[in-house]
Each structure stands twice: as C-alpha cells, then as structure tokens.
C-alpha cells in the first residue's frame, strides 16, 4: 500500500503529542477537579449513630453529629456541596407523606445544623416523597395505586418551602411530576425565598441502577414489586429528555440533571449542547456498587477506573457530578 504525502508519511503524527507526560498534559481537554463534585449523604435520627449500607460499601447512614465529619471533609477537600437524603423511620411513613414538611423534621434540622456550622458549604435537599410514603412512591397515590400529579406537586411545594425556610441553598425535585419546577419557583418567590436555587432532576430515567439507594433510604421494602414507570422516563428515549429539560428551564430551573450517569452520557451531551445550562449528572448507587464490587474482586483498578468514569461524565458536558466517590476521588486528585 502506498500513500502520497510529499514523500513523508504520515505528515501529521498524532502520537507525537502523546509521547511524554508534559505534552499529554498540555493538550488535555478536560480536567476533573473537586469543584465538580456533589457528595450525596444519608442522614438518620439519633446521636453518634452510624449504620453501614451493605449494598453501598464504604457508605453509611449517619446521625447529624457524625455528618459534620463529612461536611468538614468536603470543605477541606474543596467539594462545593452535599446532597441530603433522609432515612425516615417506618412509623413516620404515611400515605400522605406529611412528615416531609414537618418544620422540626429530620431534614430541616439537618439543614439548620449544617448551615450554622458550615455556612460556606452548599446544602442541597431532595424534593420527593418516597422516603416518607408508606407505599414507596415519589408521590401521592389514588385507590388504584396511580401516582397523582397535581396533588403531589402541592405536597412538594410544602416540602420545598419547609426546607427553604430552614436555610437550604438548593432544592432538587427528583419526583418527575409535570409542572413541579414552575410551582416550586412561584411558591419560593412568593415567600420571598428568591435566592433558593432549583436543581431539577430533568431527565430521570426508570433505571435498574437505583437498587442500593433504595436500600439506603429504606424505600425498597415499601415499594415492593411496584415500579415508577408512569413518571420516570423510559431508558429507550432520548428526544423526550430534551422536552423534559426544556420545560424545566422554562419553568425556572437554575440547574438541570441527568440521572443515571454512565448509561446516559449521550443524554448529558445532548442536553448541554441544546441548552448550554448548568448541567449535573448523578453517578448513581448501582454504578458505584458495580465499581466497588469489581475493585474488591481485583477485576478493576479502582482509582483508575473511577477517575476515568468521572472524567467521562465531565467530558460529556457535566458541570457537576453527584457521586458517592466524591471524598475519595477528591483525595486521589490531590495525589501526584
């Protein structure tokens, strides 16, 4: 086989810039940093209480006082924010999820405690009813078990106002009800809470990768064999994600999210290219658990594979990554 390039082949040698570390660094297009991470944490009642989550190795449910250690680590490592997920006692779960907006409930108390002690650390709260419902769905249901949209939105507004009054920086509706971002924005503004940001779970898929998370918050048992197909997105759909995201932006979202992460990086790229909005992605519990399991078996180099996965999310267009690896990855990034 012969080529004509003025007597030289190849004229452009792509490997030249890959030859040495210095030139690889000079041409690197994406840089992962602790600034990119949001650390999801599970908070439970009590004092000095820590309960490991078996399906999430290295992750525990913690009482507020022990959560301070994680918050302090986030600050020292340069991680901008944490996302709170509550573990609600079974006797406080009801069909109407009223515990979700109780002023002295677990989440408002946690928010107040964190903001008092770590005022510069961003605190994000989940706006959804599944930790509080006896049936495990993200919303209120009718007699047939169907999740009601507008009635659920009314409940979510009460939950968001409760969290915002406690001082949360950002509310993150993860419920996938129609119109909830607009309703939250209107209610927050009417209450004078104009600085409370909304991180919308805009493209949240009905994924098989959520299992360990549901174990952690205790909603798996409540949900049983039911599913969330009538409100979370079909994994086969891509254009629908753009509609969902556009609607959330139009209704007042300050940041949008795609969830899960690695199986949906094409969606992250489409969302970022289409709207140019601050965009987050969630490396969900199942993704974390798979990496942990493979590393434990010696099948993967944990550090290399985790940083590669996170870099892939950043490269796809994510400005922020929710990951249970946040603390560990931030420490790795400080190593030479």
C-alpha positions, 0 to 999 in steps of 0.5 A, a space after each residue: 500500500 502506498 500513500 502520497 504525502 510529499 514523500 513523508 508519511 504520515 505528515 501529521 503524527 498524532 502520537 507525537 503529542 502523546 509521547 511524554 507526560 508534559 505534552 499529554 498534559 498540555 493538550 488535555 481537554 478536560 480536567 476533573 477537579 473537586 469543584 465538580 463534585 456533589 457528595 450525596 449523604 444519608 442522614 438518620 435520627 439519633 446521636 453518634 449513630 452510624 449504620 453501614 449500607 451493605 449494598 453501598 460499601 464504604 457508605 453509611 447512614 449517619 446521625 447529624 453529629 457524625 455528618 459534620 465529619 463529612 461536611 468538614 471533609 468536603 470543605 477541606 477537600 474543596 467539594 462545593 456541596 452535599 446532597 441530603 437524603 433522609 432515612 425516615 423511620 417506618 412509623 413516620 411513613 404515611 400515605 400522605 407523606 406529611 412528615 416531609 414538611 414537618 418544620 422540626 423534621 429530620 431534614 430541616 434540622 439537618 439543614 439548620 445544623 449544617 448551615 450554622 456550622 458550615 455556612 460556606 458549604 452548599 446544602 442541597 435537599 431532595 424534593 420527593 416523597 418516597 422516603 416518607 410514603 408508606 407505599 414507596 412512591 415519589 408521590 401521592 397515590 389514588 385507590 388504584 395505586 396511580 401516582 397523582 400529579 397535581 396533588 403531589 406537586 402541592 405536597 412538594 411545594 410544602 416540602 420545598 418551602 419547609 426546607 427553604 425556610 430552614 436555610 437550604 441553598 438548593 432544592 432538587 425535585 427528583 419526583 418527575 411530576 409535570 409542572 413541579 419546577 414552575 410551582 416550586 419557583 412561584 411558591 419560593 418567590 412568593 415567600 420571598 425565598 428568591 435566592 433558593 436555587 432549583 436543581 431539577 432532576 430533568 431527565 430521570 430515567 426508570 433505571 435498574 441502577 437505583 437498587 442500593 439507594 433504595 436500600 439506603 433510604 429504606 424505600 425498597 421494602 415499601 415499594 415492593 414489586 411496584 415500579 415508577 414507570 408512569 413518571 420516570 422516563 423510559 431508558 429507550 428515549 432520548 428526544 423526550 429528555 430534551 422536552 423534559 429539560 426544556 420545560 424545566 428551564 422554562 419553568 425556572 430551573 437554575 440547574 438541570 440533571 441527568 440521572 443515571 450517569 454512565 448509561 446516559 452520557 449521550 443524554 448529558 451531551 445532548 442536553 448541554 449542547 441544546 441548552 448550554 445550562 448548568 448541567 449535573 449528572 448523578 453517578 448513581 448507587 448501582 454504578 458505584 456498587 458495580 465499581 466497588 464490587 469489581 475493585 474488591 474482586 481485583 477485576 478493576 483498578 479502582 482509582 483508575 477506573 473511577 477517575 476515568 468514569 468521572 472524567 467521562 461524565 465531565 467530558 460529556 458536558 457535566 458541570 457537576 457530578 453527584 457521586 458517592 466517590 466524591 471524598 475519595 476521588 477528591 483525595 486521589 486528585 490531590 495525589 501526584 
